Amino acid sequence: MNPATEKFIVDTMLGKLGRWMLLLGYDTVYFRGQKDEELIELAKKENRLLITRDTHLALERYPGHSILIKTIHFWEQLKKITEDYPLNFSETFLSRCSLCNVLLERLEREEALPQLPEKVRDMAKVFFRCPVCRQVYWDGSHPVHIRELLEKHIGLRI
């Protein structure tokens, strides 16, 4: 398996894990539905590894294509994924839209300015935009805070 091309789907039990995986650059879908059949069907259709805390689902309903997360502790969950499926996080960190799960496009400052809050216009230097939802992202305090949390809780330096 190539961690850079591996795709994942997380079930409703692991929404926070799915959001953080997106921040790190993993191609991750958060399944919000209720039916296991729909979850498995989507995982098969998009060739995604299922990440779940549901033992029956992982070991009996979708064996061989699932990652069973045994801990309820979020940071331990994230550490397992980053150890088992390591990426070059310096290249993938914050590279995907946290809403649409698509790769972001670099955006010139002039294009970004109309969409930025007033206080950000003078501070931010690098800008990205989602080609689907058009959300604009920039190098503010949020990425710094995320990096600090990752280093503190799982020892991941980006």
Residue, then its C-alpha position, 0 to 999 in steps of 0.5 A: m500500500n502506498p500511503a500517499t494514494e490510499k483513500f479512507i472512509v470513516d464512520t459516524m463514530l470517528g468524525k473528529l478523526g476524519r476531520w483531522m485526517l483531512l487536515l493532514g492531507y489524507d483523502t478521507v470521507y466522513f460517512r454521516g449515514q446510518k446504514d452499514e450497507e450504504l457505508i460499505e457500498l460507498a467504500k467499495k465504489e470509491n475503493r476506500l479503506l473503512i476506519t471504524r470502531d465497530t468490530h462487527l463491521a470491520l471484521e465480519r461485514y468488510p474484512g480485509h478492507s477495514i481498520l479497526i480502531k480500538t481506543i476511544h482516545f482521539w490522539e491515540q486514534l490519530k497516532k495509529i493512522t499516522e504511524d500505519y499510513p505515514l505521509n510526507f506531511s510537510e507536503t500534504f499538511l492542509s492541502r485538502c479542503s476541510l469541507c469538500n476533501v479535494l486538493l486546494e489550488r494556490l491562489e494569488r493574493e489579488e484574487a484572495l483579497p476580496q474574500l478575506p477578513e480585514k485583519v487577515r489582509d495585511m498578515a497572510k502571505v500564502f493563499f489557497r482556494c477549494p476548486v469546488c466550494r471556493q472556500v479560501y484558506w491562508d497561512g494564519s494562526h490556525p495552522v500554527h495551532i494545529r502543528e502545536l497540537l500534533e507535536k504535543h499529543i502525538g509527537l508529529r512535527i510538521 
